[in-house]
Each structure stands twice: as C-alpha cells, then as structure tokens.
Amino acid sequence: MDARAFCSASRVVVVAGKGGVGKTTVTAALAVMAARAGLSVLVVEVEGKSGLASAFGKPELGYHEIELHPGITARFLTPDEALVEYLEDHGLSRISRRLARTGALEVVATAVPGMKDILLLGKVKQLEQDGTADLVIIDAPAAGHAVSFLLSPQGLLDAVHAGPIRKQAAEVVEMLHDPARCRVLLVTVPEETPVNELVETAYAIEDRAGVSLGPVLVNGCYPETDLPTSPAEIQELAAAADVFVSDREADDLAAAAAFRSRRGAIQAAQIERLADRLPLPQIRLPFVFAAGLRTADVELLADALEAGVGTLTPVPG
Amino acid sequence: MTADAPVEALEQIVRSGHVVICAGSGGVGKTTTAAVLAVEGARRGRNALVVTIDPAKRLANALGLDTLSDTPHEIDRALWGAASAPRAPSDGGPGRLSALMLDTESTFDHLVTRYAETPEQAQRILENRFYRNVAGALSGTQEYMAMEKLHELHEEGAYDLIVVDTPPTRHALDFLDAPNRITRLLDNRIFRLLMMPTRAYMKAVSAGVQRFLRIVARVVGSEVIDDVVAFLRAFEGMEDGFRERAAVVLALLSDPHTRFVLVTSPRRDAIDEAHYFAERLTETDRGVAAVVVNRVHPPFGVEQPEGLRARAETLDALSASGPAGRRRAAARLAAAYRNLADLRSIARAERDHLEGVRERIGGAPVAFVPYLDRDVHDFDSLAEVGRVLFSG
C-alpha cells in the first residue's frame, strides 16, 4: 500500500496509546508522511501540552491553526472553546459568553457525561466535513481515557433524549462508526505492560466503541543486530581485522552490545506476544537514539512509517 | 529537612515520612516507585501502606490487588521481607506492608453516607443520575477521592507510612487542584442559586437566570437540569461539610510530614513536567523531598559518539576490500562501534536533559534507576529497584 492511499483511507485518524509510548512522536511522523504524499494535514491536540510543536521547533500550540511544517498545520482544542463556538454557530452567542464566564460549563459537563468529549469530537466532525484538511490527525488522550473519549457519544445518546447536543452526538457516532471517515491507530512500545494495555484498549475500541482500527504502531524497536557481546570476542575481531582496540574500549563495546541484545530479545518476545494476542498488522518504528524529539528524528520515523505502510496489503474495496 | 545525597534522602523519607506522594507524568513508573518506597519502609520496620490508583495488572496481582477494594489488604511478609534485599536494615523490628487500590466511586459513596443527615437523604443522593456522573466522571473526582481516602487513612492512624501513587493524568498536578475544584463547583453562582429552597429560589432567580436555564435546557435537554436540581435539593445541608473537608484535605498536603517524591524518566517532556510540578509545589510552600529518574540508560564509558562513529566508518572502509575473514571481522566490529555510538548518544542526551535538574527543581536530591532487563511486576524486581535506590 502506498503512503497516499494509507493516509487517504479515512479523513480522520485518531492516534491513541498509553502515556509514554510516543503517541505524539507517531502523530508527528504520520503528519510528515501524509504531507510528503501531497496531502494537507491538520493535527489536533486535545489534552495538555504534548511536545508536538517543539518537535518541529515551534512554540506551544494555541486554539488557532499554526503551520508546523510545510503542509502541516496544528491547533489545540478545548471543550470550553468548542462549546462557545458551538453556541455561537447556533445563534446563542450571548449565552455562550455567559456560560464561559460563570463556569457553568463545569456544571453542565458534570450533568452530562461525555459532554466535553462530544464538544471536542463535534468540532473534529465539523473540521472533517468542512474539508479544512485532507487528513485530520487527533492526538488522543492517554489510553484508558481514549476509550471513554470514543465511547462518550454513544453514552450521551443513551442519557440525553432530545436537543441539539443529542443530534451532535448522533452525528459524531455516525462518523466514528464509518471506517471510511474515521480510524484509530494504536501506538505501543514492545514491553510487557504497554502491550497488555494495548490489547485491552484495542478490543474496547473495536467492540465497545465500534471504531475501526488501523495497523498497530510498535514504537521504539531496536533494529535486529548480531553483535559481539564479550571483550574476548571483540579482541578476536580486532585481531582478524588487524586493528587495535584498547581493553577499556572493548569492555564498553561488549557491554553496549550485551545491553542491546538483551533489550532486543525482550522486544522480540513482546512483539511476538502482541501478534499472538491481537490479529492486526504491525508497523515497527525504530528506537530514536535521542532523549527528546527533533525534526530530523521525525523525518526518520516518517521514513520508517512509509516503509512499514509499504508492506501492508491494501484492503480490497 | 532534605538530605543531600539521594540515598539518605530516600532513607529519611521511608523512615520518618508519614504521607509520601509520588507524582509525575504518565508512563514514568510512578506506581512502581510508590510500591518500592512502601516495601522499603516496611523492611525498615514501619507499618507501611501503598495506595495505588491504576496499577498494571501484574503488579496489582503481586500486591494482592486482584479486585477493587475499599479496605487495605496486608501482604504476607514472606513475599516482601525475604533475603532478596540483604542490605535492608530492619532496626525497628519487623514492619508490615499493606496495599490498597483506590475505588473512586465507592469512596465517594461512603463519604455521602457518612455526611448525610438521614439514611433517606443518602439514598436519594446515591440514586441521583447527576450524582453518579459526579462520582464517576467529574474531572478531578478521582484525584479528589485519592486525597479524601488519604485523609481518612491518615485520621484513622493505622499506618505510619502511607505512600500514594497519583492518578495517571498528563498533567501531574491536577490532583493538587482537585479539592479546590470541588469547592469551585459548590461555589458556582448557578449552583448557589439552584441550591436555594424552592420558594426563595423562585424569588431570587431573576428572569435573566431563568431564561439562561431554559436555554441550557434546550441545548442539553431538560431532564439534565431536573437531575441537577434534584441532586442539589438532596444534597442540601451537606455542602458545608464537603467544603470543610476539602479544606482539611488541602491542609494535609501542606503538612510537614507530607513528602513529595517526583518521578520522571530522562526524556525531555517528562522532565519538563516534573519541573513544572516542582515549581507549583514551591509556589504553594511545599518542597520536593526527592526526585526519582527511572529507566536511565547506562553510560557505557566516556567516549564521544562522533569519535566512535568515525571509527565505525574507518572499519567500513576496511571491510570493503581485502581477505574475506578480515572484511567480515571489520564489518562486525563496525556494527559494534555503531551500537556503542548510538547508546553513547542517548546517554549523552539524557545527561544533558538531566543536567541542572536538581537546581531546576529546587535542589532536591536526584536518584537514578537504570533500565532494567525486565518489567517490574513482582517483589523480586521491586527489591531490585529498592537496592538501586537505597544503596546508591
């Protein structure tokens, strides 16, 4: 499958995963891949500061779109602002200011479970239908919350029986249930706890929220290597290659290789376990040897993502 | 109050701390760190309790927390007091270790039952739909109930060391705000108006407010407003109790025996979050007792990655020609150099991010836990982390 086809499969893509697995990293890489394929991309952040803007060397996101990278814009969404906008669009601008000022949204949002999520998803649906961008990527709330985030429109339909909010919820549910409009990409790292949580989240999203899942993105994978893991072996190689390696350096090389092999073995086992427990295609993204994301790293990850997408078989139809 | 070296600081925390709050962003090992501190406290003779919010399944199983329960459960000493931690001194006699997994809704229910004037009032509230939403979904309820439970455990005085894992929010400091948020909700003007007894309510509520409520009802449906009003009527007389309670819980956070341990990973975003949290603590006159940095890559020597990469390239050149055996050896050696360069780069980047962390977060001692070969989800691995933290 080529990158353009992959990125055009649905206009909305929700990127979800447990905290610390690199959701924002994957969001950034996906945006870059789509932009390279000639699509216009809008990234929407819904929860707190995420480091997305800083990965592109830009200041914090605001409620208005800013350009992060050629072809990629990004913005932040908050329930309060989405509510004000919603009410203004429905000819209720006076009440909207009042709601915001009195903090009544907190009361209303408490009265209606999932109200805030509906406001956010309603806004996303509006962006989708306006054709603001070819691809709208949502950097979703952390894993457990992602499920309730996607479930809340359905829950709201059960709780509220009339009114525009119900209509809004019904339209959002329609979007979420249509694989040609919205998909979820789950992100994990090849470690035990994140893999367990990913499997649970995957089943909850598909079975309970009824949203389709794209391939699983396994982030932070060490490329497979066969390295010499003892100082003696290093010295043998040095002798065979006819170069000098100091004992201290041989120790460092061996220790680093042993570390890498151990982690590689753990990862391989977890990747296999994930494949056993979840019948979804996997795309592996390499471990980035840096402790914070930079634009160059995002480009590298976009390359890897593109390569991974290339191995997927297109779904007929 | 804080000791300089991380080992001493952590010793002091588990030996003399009463309430220890582990805070940090998601996925940095907060629950594990909380469990380690409680285990180490118990090993030092204290009657320790770890309160977790959302532990990973296997760690929960290890702690005997298979089901949500509102009451702490004691863990058999044979499981945690074993010889796996030979260094752990136990000068105060044998300690005890218990664990508790917070159940937000039932904690809130107990609170309602406890403060209601009559069982009927409690019943009316517990059955109200709006209340169920408040108990289950109000942002900050989980955080607030964690503090509530903490306060209850503190008052009961059954444990001398209570280590609390904070909820997995992206914003680590949401829980500091939680008691305030409840108070704000109760203080909301609309709320105050709705709280008035029926007749006074009709008089005081201006035409403007009535119009406002009608519009709100039009947007979200009138049954929502009905639920809220019914809830508020049922809640009447209890809100002052809640308000006072929130104030007491807030005060516990400022108690000198309450210690904050920041947990982070060496990644930039997590460190930034820890820094932000530390600033907020300092603003409110609370200090950070220690910082635990989990999953730190080992340094693997002192060489610069650039030099190592250059070495790998020289070996690449060697591997391009000459006898087959020599070519193979040079290629394999080049791969080893590249790997060392990669790991040195990450170690250096982590070191750069951690540089100045201590100064940035108010001078608290910083302890490091290296990347371990396995997931921490049993007492052996908790002991392994404990050894790292408590023997430097």
Chai-1 contact restraints between the chains, C-beta under 6 A:
chainA,res_idxA,chainB,res_idxB,connection_type,confidence,min_distance_angstrom,max_distance_angstrom,comment,restraint_id
A,G19,B,G26,contact,1.0,0.0,6.0,A-B,restraint_1
A,G19,B,G27,contact,1.0,0.0,6.0,A-B,restraint_2
A,G20,B,G26,contact,1.0,0.0,6.0,A-B,restraint_3
A,G20,B,G27,contact,1.0,0.0,6.0,A-B,restraint_4
A,E47,B,R170,contact,1.0,0.0,6.0,A-B,restraint_5
A,G48,B,R170,contact,1.0,0.0,6.0,A-B,restraint_6
A,G48,B,H171,contact,1.0,0.0,6.0,A-B,restraint_7
A,G51,B,D269,contact,1.0,0.0,6.0,A-B,restraint_8
A,I95,B,I215,contact,1.0,0.0,6.0,A-B,restraint_9
A,T102,B,R189,contact,1.0,0.0,6.0,A-B,restraint_10
A,T102,B,I190,contact,1.0,0.0,6.0,A-B,restraint_11
A,G103,B,N188,contact,1.0,0.0,6.0,A-B,restraint_12
A,A104,B,I190,contact,1.0,0.0,6.0,A-B,restraint_13
A,E106,B,L185,contact,1.0,0.0,6.0,A-B,restraint_14
A,V107,B,N188,contact,1.0,0.0,6.0,A-B,restraint_15
A,V107,B,I190,contact,1.0,0.0,6.0,A-B,restraint_16
A,T110,B,N133,contact,1.0,0.0,6.0,A-B,restraint_17
A,T110,B,V134,contact,1.0,0.0,6.0,A-B,restraint_18
A,T110,B,L138,contact,1.0,0.0,6.0,A-B,restraint_19
A,A111,B,F130,contact,1.0,0.0,6.0,A-B,restraint_20
A,A111,B,V224,contact,1.0,0.0,6.0,A-B,restraint_21
A,A111,B,V228,contact,1.0,0.0,6.0,A-B,restraint_22
A,V112,B,V220,contact,1.0,0.0,6.0,A-B,restraint_23
A,V112,B,V224,contact,1.0,0.0,6.0,A-B,restraint_24
A,P113,B,N133,contact,1.0,0.0,6.0,A-B,restraint_25
A,P113,B,A137,contact,1.0,0.0,6.0,A-B,restraint_26
A,A142,B,G26,contact,1.0,0.0,6.0,A-B,restraint_27
A,V160,B,G221,contact,1.0,0.0,6.0,A-B,restraint_28
A,A162,B,G221,contact,1.0,0.0,6.0,A-B,restraint_29
A,G163,B,V219,contact,1.0,0.0,6.0,A-B,restraint_30
A,G163,B,V220,contact,1.0,0.0,6.0,A-B,restraint_31
A,G163,B,G221,contact,1.0,0.0,6.0,A-B,restraint_32
A,P164,B,V219,contact,1.0,0.0,6.0,A-B,restraint_33
A,I165,B,V219,contact,1.0,0.0,6.0,A-B,restraint_34
A,I165,B,V220,contact,1.0,0.0,6.0,A-B,restraint_35
A,E192,B,D375,contact,1.0,0.0,6.0,A-B,restraint_36
A,T193,B,A56,contact,1.0,0.0,6.0,A-B,restraint_37
A,T193,B,D375,contact,1.0,0.0,6.0,A-B,restraint_38
A,T225,B,A335,contact,1.0,0.0,6.0,A-B,restraint_39
A,L227,B,A335,contact,1.0,0.0,6.0,A-B,restraint_40
A,L227,B,A336,contact,1.0,0.0,6.0,A-B,restraint_41
A,L227,B,N339,contact,1.0,0.0,6.0,A-B,restraint_42
A,P228,B,A336,contact,1.0,0.0,6.0,A-B,restraint_43
A,L237,B,A329,contact,1.0,0.0,6.0,A-B,restraint_44
A,L237,B,R332,contact,1.0,0.0,6.0,A-B,restraint_45
A,L237,B,L333,contact,1.0,0.0,6.0,A-B,restraint_46
A,A240,B,G325,contact,1.0,0.0,6.0,A-B,restraint_47
A,A240,B,R326,contact,1.0,0.0,6.0,A-B,restraint_48
A,A240,B,A329,contact,1.0,0.0,6.0,A-B,restraint_49
A,A241,B,L318,contact,1.0,0.0,6.0,A-B,restraint_50
A,A241,B,R326,contact,1.0,0.0,6.0,A-B,restraint_51
A,A241,B,A329,contact,1.0,0.0,6.0,A-B,restraint_52
A,A241,B,A330,contact,1.0,0.0,6.0,A-B,restraint_53
A,A241,B,L333,contact,1.0,0.0,6.0,A-B,restraint_54
A,D252,B,F300,contact,1.0,0.0,6.0,A-B,restraint_55
A,D252,B,G301,contact,1.0,0.0,6.0,A-B,restraint_56
A,D252,B,L340,contact,1.0,0.0,6.0,A-B,restraint_57
A,L253,B,A336,contact,1.0,0.0,6.0,A-B,restraint_58
A,L253,B,L340,contact,1.0,0.0,6.0,A-B,restraint_59
A,A255,B,F300,contact,1.0,0.0,6.0,A-B,restraint_60
A,A256,B,F300,contact,1.0,0.0,6.0,A-B,restraint_61
A,A256,B,N339,contact,1.0,0.0,6.0,A-B,restraint_62
A,A256,B,L340,contact,1.0,0.0,6.0,A-B,restraint_63
A,A256,B,L343,contact,1.0,0.0,6.0,A-B,restraint_64
A,A257,B,A336,contact,1.0,0.0,6.0,A-B,restraint_65
A,A257,B,N339,contact,1.0,0.0,6.0,A-B,restraint_66
A,R260,B,N339,contact,1.0,0.0,6.0,A-B,restraint_67
A,R262,B,D373,contact,1.0,0.0,6.0,A-B,restraint_68
A,F289,B,D342,contact,1.0,0.0,6.0,A-B,restraint_69
A,F289,B,S345,contact,1.0,0.0,6.0,A-B,restraint_70
A,F289,B,I346,contact,1.0,0.0,6.0,A-B,restraint_71
A,A290,B,A349,contact,1.0,0.0,6.0,A-B,restraint_72
A,A291,B,P266,contact,1.0,0.0,6.0,A-B,restraint_73
A,A291,B,R267,contact,1.0,0.0,6.0,A-B,restraint_74
A,A291,B,A349,contact,1.0,0.0,6.0,A-B,restraint_75
A,A291,B,E350,contact,1.0,0.0,6.0,A-B,restraint_76
A,A291,B,H353,contact,1.0,0.0,6.0,A-B,restraint_77
A,G292,B,R268,contact,1.0,0.0,6.0,A-B,restraint_78
